[in-house]
Each structure stands twice: as structure tokens, then as C-alpha cells.
Amino acid sequence: MAEAVFHPPRRKRRVFESYESPFPVDVGGKDFRLCQAEIINNNVIVRNPEDIEQLYNKGYFGKGILSRSRPVFSISDPVLVAKWRGVNTTLPIITSQKYQRRVQWARSVLQEQGLDDCSITRILENYTKPLGLPFSRGNGAGQAGDSCTRGDPEPGNAEESRKSAGTEGAQSPEGQNGGSEQGGDAALDPESGSRQQEQGDSREMAEGCCHRDPPVLCGCEVKQSPEQRAWEGMDSRECALEYVLVQEEEEGSSCPEDDSTHAQENLVKKEVLVCRKNPFRIFEYLQLSLEEAFFLVYALGCLSIYYGEEPLSIVKLWEVFSEVKPDFKTTYMAYHYFRGKGWVPKVGLKYGTDLLLYRKGPPFYHASYSVIAELVDDNFEGSLRRPLSWMSLSGLNRTTANASKELMLCYLIRPSDMTAEEMSTPECMKRIKVQELIVTRWVSSRERSEQDEF
Amino acid sequence: GNLVKAEWKPDQGIVELKSPAGKFWHTMGFSERGKQCLLPEEALYLLECGSVQLFYRDVSLSIQEAYETLLCQEAMSLSHYQVFSHLKQLGYIVLRFDPSTVPSPYERQLNLESHCKSSGKHHRKRRRSSSPRLCEKKHKVYEGLPEAEGTSSKDGDDYGDSIPPDEKPLSVQPKESDAGIAEGESMPVPLDTGQKDSLSFSSRQAGDHKESSIGTRAPRWDFTTITFPNVASDQPCTHLPSPDNGLLPENVLGREVDAASWCTRINQKQEKLSRKERKQRERESRYKSSVNADQEVRRCSNWQEYKALLEQRRQQRVWKRPSHLWDQAVTPLLRPEEVTSPAALLQQISVLQPSHILDGASWLQEDPEAMKIDFNVYQADAVSKFKKTNPGKPHVRMCVRSFDEQIPSLRALKQVTYLSGDVPLVFALVDHGEITFYSLKEFKLPVDVHH
């Protein structure tokens, strides 16, 4: 009997990231951070931007809901950014059309809240008025930070910003849906670490705007009790303002007195970048799969998952996730096993399997294994989640091999005397055994000398 | 040269050569009662190659007829033949599998591969000489724990092998707080004693009131005596004692009330929830649990204790040991302050046990339903040294299956892998003449530790 040979993973040719840490918890427990997530519609979502960064950067947990994997959503248009390279700014640059769309959305939200058109117009005009001097090309000089004032001193403005922020806060579940429809807008290249930087800046700029006056519609509560503040901390960041640079045509750039030789120049409207506040900010959250979320809570203890205001215990989560996803226990055990070996499992949906295993993380190596997990009893039989014929295995193997991966079957062997009660906690894993198998295709006509490997 | 003539003997299911065998005799055929014979698949193959002429009842068989006639046994169906033929054409030497020729693990351990067991066993198909021969020494004891392959760190590598389950450091000992749960007796006070206490409370209040008028500094209320009335739905609190007059405004009289009669008049109808409300309730019931189900809450016997519990929880919530994770029966696996290296971290969270394909396989062997192995296959470049009478260890063994069959269960796979001994096993799938070969092999993902 021969065992399958381990083929070391192929490193990606271009790696844009540096490796931080295998897990969001460090050896020795220094700088321990407890992240927070919540359950919304049976999905586990992380909203706090710092938590998002921690969880994704250290172990590649989760997926940005508006991005391919790493949460890098920004409304900034890369074409415009390239065009306005000369301008020294970190703010997102968008077209006027895009900005107007957002104004429209903010308008409809305010309409839904029952405000009359006059008030809406007044609010929006005030909110979206240009800040600082518009800058045109050749106008470099780092105006970005200066022209956009840090917060707004007038309470009226703060209130309006809170109103919009409040609408955004209230929008958040719908914002997600709306956002995901807008997925097309967010089609940026994934290697834009700088975008996050921009968001961070704009957030910093407008920090602390919220807690000045009692909010009318803001999502965040200003009770100021310590427990509230700890929980609501993330919301104050969400209420922060987003400043954008809108590419617009400058009015009045034509001079009627010019003679005909300059006539052409008159027709060319000068394009400038105007700094305005974004009235409809879309937030990108990190979505954790049930397995990832449970691992962070149970194996590492670095995540708390809330339903409403209540954080859930480990046993409760085990129970709840099993209800949401009937095969959760099986897929979780496989996930836990591979994480315990230092590999990074991600969802295998695109390849028709349960998990894809990466060494270190998706940015560094191509996924090596595509895994199907099955739970069997200690007679090594069980009702299979994916009963495979040789035909389907053949097809699955083919697609897997085409993507340069190996197909792995992961059997979780459960003792027959394990009761349902025992399985109602994750401690049952201590008695479960794991059998890995690799599916390989044997080619009969291969060169004789190559066959030695088999 | 001349075609070798051969005759099909249906009652024996073999083909007898009527003229001397050619070169093929080196790797095919066998001797029986002084005669040279071929197995049906060998004869059919040679017929297709044009090396033999096949007769039955003095009539030369066409290839078509030969297919129909010779491939009627269970051991050699059309699919089997197609695999045989495919491999032969590629130059392999293909023999039928005989389970008794596979040395048991014990025999292998003792290096008895060179000695045949079949001194007492005679087979129609193969006869072995009983003289001992030197054989390769390589043997594996695989009944034990697997050897990990591939690149892996020394730390994580040994883990699976060296730590037996019951000595694992992660076995969770029940915490002290859980011990408290067992003491069911310290539960909330049942109703009657509650009543008594509340009665005594009001009388004591009167007493306290008198006392406090003398000792001005003593607090009016003795909180330790204020019990925590159980007003849960399972303990209807319908008897309300008369309140202390000192608590009431002037000229307002209080009296004792028995609200039992009123209770029967309310909540007569079942509340009808809208669909949305029902859905919400379902969702919430999934995640929420009653505060009374919380053991720690039940242990509080008065408001002071309850408030202290809430305060403690609030504090813990923002610190690294939140109570909803750590004051429970099941706690997180990792204690970061206890691990000193990334490898140790992985070790602390690894709770699942590894298993080897051959674990438990030896006692699955008596199963009549077990899959059968069909062929032993030897590589073409072993031809020159090949000896029919002692073929040695095959390159691979083959199981012929069909495409619409389910892949073998883990159980079946263990059985047949064990049966194959230390020779790799390949499944040959036949689909209308097209043959694909797959193998399901034991694997252990190496541990990857980053520093």
C-alpha cells in the first residue's frame, strides 16, 4: 500500500502582501484583542473596521461583502485616480454622475422618513456643498487634508450629518443588499491597499461628530454608559463622514470677449475636483462563514458573537449554527482539523467541494487541495452528504486537476457510542478521528520511468 | 510462423494449447496435467493479436464468437477483459489476483514473502515452486500509527503519533462554577417560604423602623433579608401581603390581596401573532434563552447578588475573558498565555485524532460483500526478469468497476486496501471501451508552522 505523495504548494508569482500572523491571537497572549461580530439574517458579520483588519490580516478569515476576498471596497474610480495623479490626495475620486446618484439615494431615504421636499432639498444642499477650493490639474499641493474641515462646528451641520449618517446606520442591512447589487461599481483591482488608507483618513477627519447633540435619527445611541460605549464603539466610526473628490466641470470658464482664435478654448470646460461630503456612504463589512466564526470563538477565544445585545456562548453557537446549516458539524470539524495543521481553509463552493486549503493564505500560494468532508460511523459507513459515483468523482477530479489542485476526501469517523447529547457540544471532537484520502488518476500509458513515483 | 492452435474447454473454463506455445509463454499461460493452458482472457487477447487460433468443437472461432463464448464467467466479464487488453497492449504483464498469495502483515514482518504459503494449496491457475527464494527485504509495519510524509515541522509532526488521547492536555475539567450547578438545592425559594419571608419581612420592617428611629445611622433596609421573590411563570405569585404602613402616604390604607381570582380572568385568549411576528419569535427563540435558564442568575437570592452578577459580567465582557465564553461548561480551547510557540498553539487547538486507512481494517476481512481485486499488474520493463512461477510483488493491483457505481465507502476501501497488502491499489473504470484509472490513497496533510 502506498501513501499519496505530498506535493509542496506552488507559490504565487506575484505576492503583494506580507505575512503577519497565522491567527488573530499571538503566542503569549500579548495585545489580545477581542473582536465582535453579530448575527444578521443567519450570517455572521463583523462591522468594526479594526476588527475586520485584524481578522482578515491575521489568518485570512472572512470575506468583504463588496469585494472578491479582502475587504477593499472604495467608491473611488481608478481611472480618475490615474487621471488626477498629480493631485496629492488620499480621498476617493468619483465622477459627478456617481455623486449625484448618491445624492438621489439620500433624497429618497429622507423622503421615506417623511420629510417634505423643501426640507430635503435644504438639508441636502447644505450637506453637499463644496468644501474648500476645488482643485484642477496642476494644483497639487496637498490641499486634500486642509480643504475639508475637521468635523463641522455648527450643530445644524452635525445634526444633518448625523441624519445622513443615521440613514446610513438604518440603511446598513439594506446598504449591504444595495451594496452587493453595486458590486459592479466596486470592481477594483484587489491589490489596492491604499484604498483602505483613504477610508481611514476620512474617518479620522470626521471623528467625534456624533456625540454632540442628541441625535434624531442616528443609529448610535448616546447613552454614554460604559457598557454601551464599549458595544457601540464601532458605530461612532460608522457615523464618521466620508469626504470625496467629485470631478466636475467648472462653471464660467469661457470668456465671451475672446476673439475667434480662442473660440475653441471657450468650448472646453475646465474639469476640476470638488471636495464634498458623501451623503450616502456604503460600508463594507466582513462576512465570516459559520465555520470561520465558530473557530474564532471556540478554538481561539478571540471573537464574541452577538445576537442583538446578547453575546452567545460556545454551546449555544454550536447548537444554533447546526440549525442554520444542517451539516455544520461535519464541515466544521474538517475546518478545525485543517486549521489545527496550520493551513488556511476557505470555502470550496466554486469547485463543488467543501473547502479549499491554502498554505499560509490565498495571497501567497495557490490552493493546494479541494476537500470534501463526510461523517461516518466507526464501521466506516454513513449516509453521505455527497454520494459520488465514479462518474461524478471523475468529473470532480478533472475540474480540480485543471485548477492545479488535488482532490481530497476527508472522512470524520465518529464512534458508534457517541450520543446525540455528546454531539451537542464541540467537545465531541476529541473522540473523532480523521482520515484523509487523496484521489489521483493513474495514467497507464505514462513513460515507464515516471511510473516509479506511483 | 504457424498459428498456435488452442481449444476452448468450457467445463474447465480454460483454453488448452494444441501446438507448442510461442513467445507469449514467457508471461502468459500455465501448465496443467502436462498440458499448456491459457486463461480465457489470455486466449482472447492472443486471438485478437493473431497469435493463436481458437477452436471449439472443431470449429475455428471468430473474434466475435470468441468474445461471446469465453467471457461468460463472472470472474472475467467484458469490462474485465477490456482492462486486461488495454494493459497488455501497453506492455504490462497482467495476472489474476489470488488473495492467498498476499502475505499477511505478520508474514511480511517476518520476511516470509519469499516463502510461499501454498505448499499445501494447489491452484488451477498458478502453481508455485516450494523452493525458497530471496526476496526484497522491505516491509512495513503499518498497523501502528502512520509515518507522516512530506515537509513538516518537527513539532507538529510528532503530535499525532505521540500523544494518546486520554493524556491530552486539553481535556476540559469541569470548572468550579459548574459544580455549583449541581447543587440544585440552593435554588430560588419556593413560594410558601417566600410568603413566610415576605410576611416576616413586613413585620421586621416595622421592627427595623422602630430601631432606626433610635439608631439614626443604621440603614433603614436590611438588604440581606430582602428576598428575591420568584415571580416566574412556573411560580405564580398571586398572594400579595399587606404593605407596611410606613411606606404608604398618609391616609392611604393598604391591604392584603389575593389576585388568584383575577389571574383566571386574564390571558383568556391565545395571542394571535402576525406572520412576521411569528417568524421573528422563531428566529429569536433560536438565539435567545430565558434569563431563568441561566444558572448563575438562579443562584442569586436577592437583588444585591443579582446586581453584583450583572456588574461582574459587564466588566468581564470588555476584558479578554468574557464570561459568556469562559464561565461556561465549554470554554475556548486556546489559552494564549500558556503557549510559547506557534507550534504549541496549534497543538493546543488540535483536538481531532488522526486515523490511518488500515486502522481497523484487519477485522473487516471476513465480509462476503467485500470488493474483489481482479488483477496483479507488473511493469513492462520487468519482463526480462519475469518468472511466471514466481512473479514477485506487482507494481499495482487492479479492481475493475463501472462508472455508474458509487465510489467505495470508506469501509469497502479499507477492506480492499488491506487485501492488497503493501501493493498500491488502482480502480479501473470502464465506459464503453474507454478506461480510466483512479486511486484513493492514504494521506496525512503535513503540519505547517510559521515562525
Interface residues (C-beta under 8 A of the other chain):
Chain A: M1 A2 E3 A4 V5 F6 P8 Y19 P22 F23 V25 D26 V27 G28 G29 F32 L34 I39 P226 E227 A230 V297 Y298 A299 L300 G301 S304 Y307 G308 E310 P311 L312 S313 I314 V315 K316 W318 V320 E323 M333 H336 Y337 F338 R339 G340 K341 G342 W343 L357 R359 K360 Y369 E374 V376 D378 N379 F380 E381 P387 L388 S389 W390 M391 L393 S394 N397 M408 L409 Y411 L412 I413 T425 P426 E427 M429 K430 R431 I432 K433 V434 Q435 E436 L437 I438 V439 T440 R441 W442 V443 S444 S445 R448 Q451 F454
Chain B: H86 L87 L90 Y92 K140 Y142 P146 E149 G150 T151 G156 P165 K168 L170 S171 V172 R286 Y287 K288 S289 R314 R317 V318 W319 K320 P322 H324 L325 W326 Q328 A329 V330 T331 P332 L333 L334 R335 P336 E337 V339 T340 S341 P342 A344 L345 L346 I349 S350 V351 L352 Q353 P354 S355 H356 I357 L358 D359 G360 L364 Q379 A380 D381 H395 V396 R401 S402 F403 D404 E405 Q406 I407 S409 L410 R411 L413 K414 T417 S420 G421 D422 V423 P424 L425 V426 F427 L429 I435 T436 F437 Y438 S439 L440 K441 E442 F443 K444 L445 P446 V447 D448 V449 H450
